[in-house]
Amino acid sequence: MMKNKVIITCAVTGSVHTPSMSPYLPVTPDQIAEQAIAAAEAGASILHLHARNPADGRPTADPNVFMQFLPRIRQATDAVINISTGGSSLMTLDERLAAALQAQPEMCSLNMGSMNFGIFPLAKPGMEWQHEWEPQLLEATRGTIFKNTFADIEDILKRLGEGCGTRFEFECYDVGHLYSLKHFYDRGLVKGPLFIQFVLGILGGIGADPDNLGHMKRIADKLFGGDYRFSVLAAGRQQMPLITMGAVMGGNVRVGLEDSLTLGRGELAKSNADQVIRIRTILEALSLEIATPDEARTMLALKGGDRVAF
């Protein structure tokens, strides 16, 4: 029966959106902790976490900032804590790994390929910015590559996977990323059950539409058979429609202000918990059951919250 339960992941703040885009985006450690805890109370069993400079909201990889909210979240919830190794496309790999290596969490995200990761269209003409860094960071993605080479992935698998017992949310932004994951699977460097996040709607990756979601699922079925679980992430306004479709297809879902700032057309989400409540209401109306954190741990073969370093 647990096999059919839906895991809700909440990506609390990310590094894509900036403070000027929404007054509800959590920036300080207190805000991140408060919104993460509320999301867990609303039904999220996995919390996907980035950090931000508390002074101006700029994405940061500083472990000292992570450690201002990780212990607080762990003490207040039993949710699985999933730390990003993606950070930002403008960070080095060592910067991106620093917090995760110190914290040794149950889960980390792992991006499965180098790619154009274009968020520069978010810098819309006439936007009023609170901080000078915001349009500069967005525009920088026009001319940079989000670097995730095979050597980088091997390094993460060795240092975090073997070294810390951390398992991964494999973020696949296109079909080719599934084949890259199969390469590591065939080599025995990753083992099932795999947890694959289909990431739809990032400029430079596969588009956010039902045909593409179906295609990603068909290819993953072909490559991994029954040795994987999938989740769906859709950027922006396609978030709720496509993750609902993913759940109906037998998958899991990801919400959060990292991926979308809204609840619906023209309506800003006032918290991450708002989005968790919205998708939980939809799923339960479809007679789908929500997985608890401990059920998610069993489904994904995680090491347990008592074996982390924070």
MIDOVEX-43083 format. One record per residue (C-alpha): residue number from 1; residue in three letters; x, y, z negated. Coordinates in pm, 1 decimal, always signed. Each point is the difference from the previous one (the first is absolute). Layout:
BEGIN
 seq type       xx       yy       zz
 NUM  ala        X        Y        Z
...
This chain:
BEGIN
 seq type       xx       yy       zz
   1  met     +0.0     +0.0     +0.0
   2  met   +291.5   +235.7    -72.4
   3  lys   +109.4    -31.6   +361.7
   4  asn   -299.9   +204.6   +111.0
   5  lys    +46.5   +284.7   -247.8
   6  val   +115.5   +337.9   +129.3
   7  ile   +309.6   +170.0   -138.0
   8  ile    -30.3   +378.4    -14.1
   9  thr   +331.5   +183.2    +24.0
  10  cys    +11.5   +370.1    -78.7
  11  ala   +285.7   +208.2   +146.6
  12  val     -3.6   +290.3   -241.1
  13  thr   +207.2   +281.3   +153.1
  14  gly   +238.7   -110.0   +277.6
  15  ser   +230.8   +235.4   +187.0
  16  val   -214.5    +94.0   +300.6
  17  his   -244.7   +255.4   -137.3
  18  thr   +115.1   +321.5   -164.2
  19  pro   -142.5   +204.9   -288.0
  20  ser   -145.8   +266.0   +230.1
  21  met   -224.3   -257.6   +166.9
  22  ser   -198.8    -86.2   -312.5
  23  pro     -9.6   +133.8   -355.3
  24  tyr    -76.3   -354.7   -114.0
  25  leu   +324.7   -159.8   +121.7
  26  pro   +189.5   -115.9   -311.0
  27  val   +344.6   +154.5    -22.2
  28  thr   +131.9     -1.1   -356.6
  29  pro    +77.4   -319.6   -193.0
  30  asp   -299.6    +69.6   -224.2
  31  gln   -230.9    +38.4   +299.5
  32  ile   +133.7   -314.1   +167.4
  33  ala    -39.5   -201.1   -320.1
  34  glu   -349.1   +132.1    -70.5
  35  gln   -125.7    -65.9   +352.3
  36  ala   +164.1   -344.6    +16.0
  37  ile   -156.3   -103.5   -330.8
  38  ala   -341.9   +126.6   +110.2
  39  ala    +32.3   -188.4   +329.7
  40  ala    +78.8   -320.7   -187.8
  41  glu   -298.1    +54.5   -229.4
  42  ala   -215.5    +46.8   +310.6
  43  gly   +105.4   -338.5   +139.7
  44  ala   +339.3    +26.2   +170.4
  45  ser   +210.6   -303.7    -87.0
  46  ile   +316.6   +126.5   +174.2
  47  leu   +139.4   +353.5    -34.5
  48  his   +238.4   +104.8   +278.0
  49  leu   +221.6   +279.1   -131.2
  50  his   +227.2   +274.6   +130.3
  51  ala   +141.2   +291.3   -200.6
  52  arg     +6.8   +375.5    +53.8
  53  asn   +209.0   +283.8   -133.2
  54  pro   -225.0   +135.9   -276.3
  55  ala   +109.3   +358.4    +72.3
  56  asp   -119.2    +21.2   +361.4
  57  gly   -149.9   -334.7   +105.5
  58  arg   +279.7    -93.6   +240.5
  59  pro    +42.4   -379.4    +38.3
  60  thr   +284.6   -129.2   -215.0
  61  ala   +171.3   -334.7    -51.4
  62  asp   +146.8    +96.5   -338.2
  63  pro    -36.3   -296.1   -240.9
  64  asn    -17.8   +243.7   -291.2
  65  val   -324.5   +139.8   +140.3
  66  phe   -143.8   -349.5    +54.6
  67  met    +84.4    -87.0   -359.7
  68  gln   -212.0   +290.1   -120.3
  69  phe   -315.5   -177.5   +118.9
  70  leu    +72.0   -372.8    +49.2
  71  pro     +8.2    -96.5   -371.7
  72  arg   -312.2   +202.4    -69.3
  73  ile   -193.9   -174.7   +277.2
  74  arg   +119.3   -341.8   -112.7
  75  gln   -101.2    +67.4   -359.9
  76  ala   -347.4   +120.1    +98.3
  77  thr    -94.0   -258.2   +265.9
  78  asp    +65.6   -357.4   +104.9
  79  ala    +15.8    +99.2   +367.8
  80  val   +281.0   -126.4   +220.7
  81  ile   +247.4   +282.4    +57.4
  82  asn   +134.1    +15.6   +355.5
  83  ile   +286.1   +245.7    +57.6
  84  ser    +67.0   +137.0   +346.0
  85  thr   +329.9    -79.3   +169.3
  86  gly   -111.1   +218.4   +291.4
  87  gly    +16.8   +324.3   -195.4
  88  ser    +33.4   +243.9   +286.8
  89  ser   +149.8    -31.8   +346.4
  90  leu   +241.2   +277.6   -101.0
  91  met   +151.4   -200.6   -289.2
  92  thr   +294.6   -239.5    +19.9
  93  leu    -53.1   -368.6    -70.4
  94  asp   +190.8    +20.1   -329.5
  95  glu   -220.0   +291.5   -108.2
  96  arg   -312.3   -192.7    +95.3
  97  leu   +108.2   -305.7   -204.1
  98  ala   +130.4   +173.0   -312.0
  99  ala   -320.1     +5.6   -204.9
 100  ala   -107.2   -351.6    +96.6
 101  leu   +338.8   -148.5    -87.1
 102  gln    -15.1   +163.6   -341.7
 103  ala   -363.2    -92.3    -68.0
 104  gln     +3.8   -355.2   +148.1
 105  pro   -377.2     +3.9    +62.1
 106  glu   -224.2   -289.8    +91.3
 107  met    -50.7   +143.0   +350.0
 108  cys   +156.8   +244.9   +242.2
 109  ser   -101.2   +111.9   +344.8
 110  leu   +233.2   -101.3   +284.2
 111  asn    -24.7   +164.6   +340.9
 112  met    +60.1   -250.9   +277.8
 113  gly   +165.8   +212.4   +266.1
 114  ser   +158.7   +326.5   +105.1
 115  met   -247.0   +234.3   +165.0
 116  asn   -105.7   +350.7    +84.6
 117  phe   -206.1   +111.3   -300.2
 118  gly   -158.8   +322.7   +112.0
 119  ile   -181.1   +205.1   -261.0
 120  phe    +81.4   +334.2   +164.8
 121  pro   -358.5    +33.0   +138.1
 122  leu   -115.0    +56.3   -358.8
 123  ala   +165.7   +344.2    +14.3
 124  lys   -303.0   +165.1   +156.1
 125  pro    +16.1   +359.0   +132.6
 126  gly   -115.5   +257.5   -253.3
 127  met    +56.7   -225.6   -300.3
 128  glu    +93.8   +187.6   -316.5
 129  trp   +286.1   -175.4   -177.2
 130  gln    +74.5     +9.1   -370.8
 131  his   +362.2   -105.4    +54.7
 132  glu   +249.4    +62.6   +276.8
 133  trp   +106.5   -364.0     +5.4
 134  glu   -343.2   -127.7   +108.4
 135  pro     -5.6   +103.7   +369.6
 136  gln   +374.2    -61.8    +20.1
 137  leu    -36.3   -361.8   -114.1
 138  leu   -291.3    -64.2   +234.1
 139  glu   +178.4   +152.5   +299.1
 140  ala   +317.8   -198.3    -74.2
 141  thr   -184.4   -321.4    +89.5
 142  arg    -20.3   +116.0   +362.0
 143  gly   +371.7    -67.5    +42.0
 144  thr    +80.4   -279.4   -245.0
 145  ile    -33.1   -378.0     -6.3
 146  phe   -137.2   -191.8   -296.7
 147  lys   +292.3   -240.2    -23.5
 148  asn    -66.9   -360.5   -102.8
 149  thr   +251.9   -216.4   +183.8
 150  phe    +32.4   -376.8    -33.9
 151  ala   +305.4    +62.0   -219.5
 152  asp   -200.8   +239.1   -218.8
 153  ile   -278.7   -255.1    -42.1
 154  glu   +249.0   -276.5    -83.5
 155  asp   +157.2   +229.1   -259.9
 156  ile   -336.0    +67.4   -165.1
 157  leu    -93.3   -368.0     +0.6
 158  lys   +330.8    -88.6   -165.0
 159  arg    +25.1   +281.3   -255.3
 160  leu   -364.5    +20.3   -103.0
 161  gly   -140.8   -337.5    +98.3
 162  glu   +281.1   -231.4   -109.1
 163  gly   +150.8   +237.5   -252.5
 164  cys   -313.5   +114.4   -182.0
 165  gly   -267.8   -259.7    +76.8
 166  thr   -207.0   +267.5   +172.5
 167  arg   -246.5   -102.2   +269.1
 168  phe   -103.6   +219.5   +287.3
 169  glu   -286.9   +172.1   +170.5
 170  phe   +125.6    -27.5   +359.3
 171  glu   -108.6   +318.6   +176.6
 172  cys    -54.6    -68.7   +369.6
 173  tyr    -69.8   +308.5   +211.9
 174  asp    -17.8   -187.4   +328.3
 175  val    -10.0   -348.9   +146.9
 176  gly   +378.4    -12.8    +40.6
 177  his    +37.1    +33.9   -375.5
 178  leu   -191.7   -324.6    -43.0
 179  tyr   +252.2   -174.3   +224.4
 180  ser   +286.8   +150.4   -200.9
 181  leu   -159.7   -137.8   -315.3
 182  lys    -28.7   -340.4   +169.1
 183  his   +375.2    +14.1    +65.3
 184  phe    +69.3    +30.8   -373.4
 185  tyr   -265.5   -259.1    -80.2
 186  asp   +156.3   -253.2   +238.7
 187  arg   +341.2    +61.6   -156.9
 188  gly   -141.2    -70.5   -344.5
 189  leu    +81.6   +348.4   -126.3
 190  val   -366.7    +62.1    -82.0
 191  lys   -244.8   -258.3   -126.1
 192  gly   -375.8    -20.6     -9.2
 193  pro   -251.6    +93.2    -95.6
 194  leu    +98.8   +314.8   +189.7
 195  phe   -192.0   +319.2    -74.8
 196  ile    -18.5   +196.2   +325.6
 197  gln   -128.8   +355.5    +16.5
 198  phe   -135.8    +90.5   +344.0
 199  val    +77.9   +372.3    +24.6
 200  leu   -220.5   +170.4   +257.7
 201  gly     -5.6   +358.9   +115.1
 202  ile   +353.2   +133.1    -54.2
 203  leu   +132.0   +191.4   +302.3
 204  gly   +271.3   -230.8   +131.7
 205  gly   -182.6   -318.5   -104.5
 206  ile   -311.3   -184.2   +108.6
 207  gly   -320.1   +204.5    +20.7
 208  ala   -285.2    -13.3   -248.1
 209  asp   -281.2   -178.3   +181.9
 210  pro   -184.2   -331.8    -34.6
 211  asp   +162.9   -161.6   +305.3
 212  asn   +346.5    +56.8   -142.6
 213  leu    -98.1   -136.0   -339.5
 214  gly   -137.0   -312.8   +164.1
 215  his   +317.2    -36.2   +206.8
 216  met   +226.1    +30.8   -305.1
 217  lys   -205.8   -267.4   -176.1
 218  arg    +13.9   -236.1   +299.5
 219  ile   +377.9    +31.3    +31.3
 220  ala    +53.1    -46.3   -374.6
 221  asp   -219.5   -313.0    +10.7
 222  lys   +208.3   -134.4   +287.6
 223  leu   +330.6    +71.0   -171.4
 224  phe    -74.1    -89.3   -362.3
 225  gly   -308.2   -222.3     -0.4
 226  gly   -138.2    -27.9   -350.4
 227  asp   +318.9   +111.6   -174.7
 228  tyr    -89.1   +366.5    -27.1
 229  arg   -254.7   +246.5   -128.5
 230  phe    -61.7   +329.8   +168.7
 231  ser   -109.1   +342.8   -109.3
 232  val   -105.5   +297.7   +209.4
 233  leu   +118.4   +359.8    -26.0
 234  ala   -147.0   +258.0   +236.2
 235  ala   +123.6   +358.5     +4.1
 236  gly   -232.2   +296.5    -25.0
 237  arg   -368.5    -10.9    +90.5
 238  gln    +14.1   -364.4   +115.3
 239  gln    +85.9   -116.4   -351.0
 240  met   -338.9   -120.1   -125.0
 241  pro   -140.3   -140.1   +327.1
 242  leu   +305.2   -211.0    +83.9
 243  ile    +77.8   -127.3   -347.1
 244  thr   -364.6   -104.9    -31.9
 245  met    +35.3   -186.0   +327.8
 246  gly   +317.9   -163.7   -131.8
 247  ala   -176.8   -119.7   -312.4
 248  val   -281.5   -150.8   +207.0
 249  met   +268.4   -182.5   +202.0
 250  gly   +129.4   -159.0   -320.8
 251  gly   +266.6   +252.1    -90.8
 252  asn    +86.2   +235.3   -281.0
 253  val    -14.0   +378.8     -5.6
 254  arg   +213.1   +302.4    -80.4
 255  val   -129.7   +344.3    -90.9
 256  gly   +163.2   +303.0   -156.8
 257  leu    +99.8   +359.0    +62.1
 258  glu   +321.8   -117.1   +166.5
 259  asp   -207.5   -121.2   +294.2
 260  ser   -298.6   +236.2     +7.3
 261  leu    -94.2   +313.0   -192.8
 262  thr   -373.3    -36.8    +60.7
 263  leu   -301.1   -204.2   -100.5
 264  gly   -177.3    +78.2   +325.3
 265  arg    -19.4   +262.2   +269.2
 266  gly    +91.4   +336.5   -151.9
 267  glu    -14.0   -126.1   -359.6
 268  leu   +326.1     -4.0   -195.4
 269  ala    +39.8   -285.9   -245.1
 270  lys    +40.7   +152.7   -344.0
 271  ser   +206.5   -293.9   -121.1
 272  asn   +136.3   -336.4   +103.5
 273  ala   -265.0   -160.4   -218.7
 274  asp   -266.5   +159.2   +221.9
 275  gln   +126.2   -204.1   +295.1
 276  val    +29.7   -317.8   -207.6
 277  ile   -358.2    +40.3   -118.6
 278  arg   -120.9    +64.9   +355.2
 279  ile   +160.0   -312.7   +148.9
 280  arg    -97.7   -212.7   -299.2
 281  thr   -362.0   +107.7    +43.5
 282  ile    +14.9    -92.8   +368.6
 283  leu   +161.6   -338.0    -66.0
 284  glu   -243.1    -95.1   -272.9
 285  ala   -291.2   +101.0   +223.5
 286  leu   +141.1   -252.3   +249.2
 287  ser     +1.1   -267.7   -274.5
 288  leu   +380.9     -2.6    -12.3
 289  glu   +166.4    -48.7   -338.2
 290  ile   +287.8   +216.6   -122.5
 291  ala   +319.5   -169.2   -118.6
 292  thr   +129.3    +83.3   -346.3
 293  pro   +371.0    +78.5    -44.5
 294  asp    +69.4   -348.4   -135.6
 295  glu   -187.9   -157.7   +289.3
 296  ala   +207.0   +211.0   +238.9
 297  arg   +316.5   -123.7   -171.6
 298  thr   -108.0   -360.2    +54.1
 299  met   -105.9    +60.9   +360.9
 300  leu   +333.2   +164.1    +86.5
 301  ala   +227.4   -217.4   -218.3
 302  leu   +138.7   +293.1   -199.2
 303  lys   +242.5    -35.1   -289.7
 304  gly   -222.2   +172.6   -257.8
 305  gly    -10.7   +337.7   -166.4
 306  asp   +211.4   -118.3   -293.2
 307  arg   +305.5    -41.6   +224.9
 308  val    +48.9   +358.1   +111.4
 309  ala   +261.4   +244.1   -130.6
 310  phe   -215.0   +289.6   -113.3
